[in-house]
Amino acid sequence: MRRPVPVTVVGVLFILVGVFSTAYHVLEFRAHPPTWLTAVGICAVGVLAVVAGLYLLQGQNWARWLALLWMAFHVAISVRDPVGKLVFHAALFVLFAYILLGREARAYFQQEETDPA
């Protein structure tokens, strides 16, 4: 079974967001150096987005759950931000959940699990 186009779009978005958000934060570290633990945490979140995106494209079922957890984390941390950011992250979470848990994606990810290749 071919990878559904919406899954491809979500996977690529996760890769791009992971790469660009990590780069942005690393550049921001120069102006406002964080604690070592904060810097590692911020970079880890970006790396997790890239990992989720790459493995979504490879059809790994666990990657869709990682992507949804990543998005849920962003909804949770957006609670302290302006309401627009919270609404944006919540809407993306709902959209990604619809795509990654939908019938077409479910069939694609389950098919990959049952293939012995």
PAKENU-282160 format. One record per atom (N, C-alpha, C, O): z, x, y. Coordinates in steps of 0.05 Angstrom, whole numbers, padded with zeros to 5 digits, always signed. Layout:
PAKENU-282160
ZXY ...
END
This chain:
PAKENU-282160
+00000+00017-00024 +00000+00000+00000 +00000+00018+00025 +00015+00038+00026 -00016+00011+00044 -00018+00026+00069 +00007+00019+00086 +00018-00003+00085 +00014+00038+00103 +00037+00035+00121 +00029+00014+00142 +00008+00016+00154 +00046-00006+00146 +00040-00026+00167 +00039-00013+00195 +00055+00005+00201 +00021-00022+00211 +00017-00011+00238 +00043-00012+00254 +00050+00007+00268 +00058-00035+00254 +00083-00036+00269 +00103-00014+00261 +00118-00004+00277 +00104-00008+00235 +00122+00013+00225 +00113+00040+00236 +00130+00056+00244 +00087+00044+00237 +00076+00069+00248 +00084+00071+00278 +00093+00093+00286 +00081+00050+00293 +00088+00050+00321 +00118+00056+00325 +00125+00073+00342 +00135+00043+00310 +00164+00048+00312 +00170+00077+00305 +00186+00090+00318 +00158+00087+00283 +00163+00115+00275 +00155+00135+00296 +00170+00153+00302 +00132+00131+00308 +00122+00149+00329 +00140+00147+00354 +00146+00167+00366 +00149+00123+00361 +00166+00119+00384 +00193+00134+00379 +00203+00147+00398 +00204+00132+00355 +00229+00146+00350 +00225+00176+00352 +00243+00190+00363 +00203+00187+00343 +00198+00216+00345 +00196+00223+00375 +00209+00243+00383 +00180+00208+00390 +00177+00215+00418 +00203+00212+00434 +00209+00230+00450 +00217+00191+00429 +00243+00188+00443 +00262+00210+00436 +00276+00220+00453 +00263+00217+00410 +00281+00239+00402 +00274+00265+00415 +00292+00279+00425 +00249+00272+00416 +00240+00297+00427 +00245+00297+00458 +00257+00316+00468 +00236+00277+00471 +00237+00277+00500 +00265+00272+00511 +00273+00284+00531 +00281+00256+00497 +00309+00252+00507 +00325+00278+00503 +00342+00285+00519 +00321+00292+00481 +00335+00317+00476 +00327+00337+00497 +00344+00351+00508 +00301+00340+00502 +00292+00358+00523 +00303+00351+00550 +00312+00369+00565 +00303+00326+00557 +00314+00317+00582 +00344+00325+00585 +00352+00336+00605 +00359+00320+00564 +00388+00326+00565 +00393+00356+00566 +00411+00365+00580 +00377+00371+00552 +00381+00400+00552 +00375+00410+00581 +00390+00428+00590 +00355+00400+00594 +00350+00408+00621 +00372+00399+00640 +00379+00413+00659 +00383+00376+00634 +00405+00365+00650 +00430+00382+00647 +00447+00383+00665 +00433+00394+00624 +00457+00411+00618 +00459+00434+00638 +00481+00444+00644 +00436+00443+00649 +00436+00465+00668 +00451+00457+00694 +00466+00472+00705 +00445+00433+00703 +00458+00423+00727 +00487+00414+00723 +00504+00418+00740 +00492+00402+00700 +00519+00391+00694 +00526+00400+00666 +00523+00384+00647 +00536+00424+00662 +00542+00434+00635 +00564+00416+00622 +00585+00413+00633 +00557+00406+00598 +00577+00390+00584 +00595+00408+00567 +00591+00432+00566 +00615+00396+00554 +00630+00411+00535 +00612+00417+00511 +00592+00404+00507 +00620+00437+00496 +00604+00445+00472 +00601+00421+00453 +00579+00416+00444 +00622+00406+00449 +00621+00384+00430 +00603+00361+00440 +00588+00349+00425 +00604+00356+00466 +00586+00336+00478 +00557+00344+00475 +00540+00328+00468 +00551+00369+00481 +00524+00379+00479 +00513+00377+00450 +00490+00368+00446 +00529+00384+00431 +00521+00382+00403 +00517+00352+00395 +00498+00346+00382 +00535+00335+00404 +00532+00307+00398 +00507+00295+00410 +00492+00280+00396 +00501+00302+00435 +00477+00291+00448 +00452+00301+00433 +00433+00286+00429 +00451+00327+00427 +00428+00338+00413 +00425+00326+00385 +00403+00321+00375 +00448+00321+00371 +00447+00309+00344 +00435+00281+00345 +00420+00274+00327 +00441+00266+00366 +00430+00239+00368 +00400+00241+00371 +00386+00225+00359 +00390+00260+00386 +00361+00263+00389 +00348+00272+00363 +00327+00262+00356 +00361+00290+00349 +00350+00299+00323 +00350+00277+00303 +00331+00274+00288 +00370+00260+00303 +00370+00237+00285 +00347+00218+00291 +00336+00206+00272 +00340+00214+00316 +00317+00197+00323 +00292+00209+00311 +00275+00195+00300 +00288+00235+00314 +00264+00248+00303 +00264+00246+00273 +00243+00240+00261 +00286+00251+00260 +00288+00248+00230 +00281+00220+00222 +00265+00216+00203 +00293+00200+00235 +00287+00172+00228 +00257+00167+00231 +00245+00154+00213 +00245+00175+00253 +00217+00170+00257 +00199+00184+00236 +00180+00172+00226 +00204+00209+00231 +00188+00224+00211 +00190+00211+00184 +00169+00207+00170 +00213+00203+00175 +00216+00192+00149 +00208+00162+00147 +00202+00152+00126 +00208+00148+00170 +00196+00122+00171 +00166+00124+00164 +00155+00108+00149 +00154+00144+00176 +00125+00149+00171 +00119+00157+00142 +00097+00153+00132 +00139+00168+00129 +00136+00176+00101 +00144+00153+00082 +00142+00157+00057 +00153+00131+00092 +00160+00108+00076 +00187+00109+00062 +00191+00096+00042 +00205+00125+00073 +00232+00127+00062 +00249+00103+00071 +00252+00099+00095 +00259+00088+00052 +00274+00064+00058 +00299+00070+00075 +00305+00055+00094 +00313+00091+00069 +00338+00098+00083 +00332+00103+00113 +00350+00099+00130 +00308+00111+00119 +00301+00118+00147 +00300+00093+00165 +00306+00094+00188 +00293+00070+00153 +00293+00046+00170 +00322+00038+00177 +00327+00027+00198 +00341+00043+00158 +00369+00037+00164 +00380+00057+00184 +00396+00050+00201 +00372+00082+00182 +00380+00102+00202 +00369+00094+00229 +00384+00096+00249 +00345+00086+00231 +00333+00078+00257 +00348+00054+00269 +00353+00053+00293 +00355+00035+00252 +00370+00012+00262 +00398+00019+00270 +00408+00009+00290 +00411+00037+00256 +00438+00046+00263 +00436+00062+00290 +00454+00059+00307 +00415+00078+00293 +00411+00093+00317 +00409+00074+00341 +00420+00078+00362 +00393+00053+00337 +00388+00034+00359 +00414+00018+00364 +00420+00013+00387 +00429+00011+00344 +00454-00004+00347 +00474+00014+00363 +00489+00004+00380 +00474+00040+00357 +00491+00059+00372 +00484+00058+00401 +00502+00058+00418 +00459+00057+00408 +00450+00056+00436 +00458+00030+00449 +00464+00029+00473 +00457+00008+00434 +00467-00017+00445 +00496-00015+00452 +00505-00023+00473 +00512-00003+00433 +00540-00001+00437 +00547+00017+00461 +00565+00010+00476 +00534+00039+00464 +00541+00057+00487 +00530+00046+00513 +00538+00055+00535 +00511+00027+00512 +00501+00015+00536 +00519-00006+00548 +00514-00016+00570 +00540-00013+00534 +00559-00033+00543 +00572-00024+00569 +00578-00041+00587 +00575+00002+00573 +00588+00013+00597 +00568+00017+00620 +00576+00022+00642 +00542+00013+00614 +00521+00018+00634 +00514-00008+00648 +00525-00030+00641 +00496-00007+00668 +00487-00032+00681 +00475-00051+00660 +00464-00043+00639 +00478-00076+00665 +00471-00097+00646 +00442-00095+00637 +00435-00102+00615 +00424-00086+00655 +00396-00084+00649 +00391-00065+00626 +00374-00070+00608 +00406-00043+00625 +00403-00023+00604 +00412-00035+00578 +00400-00030+00557 +00434-00049+00578 +00445-00063+00554 +00424-00083+00543 +00419-00084+00519 +00413-00099+00561 +00393-00119+00552 +00369-00105+00541 +00358-00114+00521 +00360-00084+00553 +00337-00069+00544 +00342-00058+00515 +00325-00062+00497 +00364-00045+00511 +00370-00034+00485 +00374-00056+00464 +00365-00053+00441 +00387-00078+00472 +00391-00100+00454 +00364-00113+00446 +00360-00119+00422 +00346-00116+00465 +00320-00127+00459 +00304-00109+00441 +00291-00118+00422 +00305-00082+00445 +00292-00063+00428 +00304-00065+00399 +00289-00064+00380 +00330-00067+00398 +00343-00069+00372 +00332-00093+00356 +00325-00091+00333 +00331-00116+00370 +00321-00141+00357 +00292-00137+00348 +00285-00145+00326 +00276-00126+00366 +00248-00122+00360 +00244-00103+00336 +00229-00108+00317 +00259-00080+00336 +00256-00061+00314 +00267-00073+00288 +00256-00068+00267 +00289-00088+00290 +00299-00101+00266 +00279-00121+00254 +00275-00122+00230 +00266-00136+00272 +00245-00154+00263 +00222-00139+00249 +00212-00148+00228 +00214-00117+00260 +00192-00101+00249 +00201-00088+00223 +00187-00090+00202 +00224-00074+00223 +00232-00058+00200 +00244-00074+00177 +00245-00064+00155 +00252-00098+00183 +00264-00115+00162 +00245-00138+00154 +00252-00154+00136 +00222-00140+00166 +00203-00161+00161 +00190-00158+00133 +00193-00137+00120 +00176-00179+00125 +00164-00180+00098 +00146-00157+00092 +00147-00144+00071 +00128-00151+00112 +00108-00130+00108 +00122-00102+00105 +00115-00086+00087 +00141-00097+00122 +00155-00071+00121 +00172-00070+00096 +00173-00049+00083 +00185-00091+00089 +00202-00092+00065 +00185-00085+00040 +00194-00070+00023 +00162-00097+00039 +00144-00092+00016 +00135-00063+00016 +00134-00050-00005 +00129-00052+00039 +00120-00024+00041 +00143-00005+00032 +00138+00013+00017 +00167-00009+00042 +00188+00009+00036 +00197+00006+00006 +00205+00026-00006 +00197-00018-00004 +00204-00022-00032 +00183-00010-00050 +00189+00001-00072 +00158-00012-00043 +00136-00001-00059 +00139+00029-00061 +00134+00041-00082 +00147+00042-00039 +00150+00071-00039 +00173+00080-00057 +00172+00101-00069 +00194+00063-00059 +00216+00069-00077 +00210+00068-00106 +00221+00083-00122 +00191+00050-00113 +00185+00046-00141 +00163+00065-00151 +00160+00067-00176 +00148+00077-00133 +00127+00096-00142 +00140+00122-00152 +00157+00134-00139 +00132+00131-00176 +00144+00156-00187 +00133+00181-00174 +00143+00203-00180 +00112+00179-00158 +00099+00202-00146 +00118+00217-00129 +00111+00237-00117 
END
